């Protein structure tokens, strides 16, 4: 999701991400640095957007 859809962006940003469990965690080394990635998933029914039912949050 990018900020070029401001309404949808704000609704997804306000999902309860802090209460969501961490689905995947990855740590590896690339280009002489350590990279950490965390992935969370949130399912929803209350956001009015065609065919959208799930959102992913990727943190580096």
Beta strands, then each sheet from edge to edge (+ up, - down):
strand 1: 22-30
strand 2: 33-43
strand 3: 54-59
sheet 1: 1+ 2- 3+
end
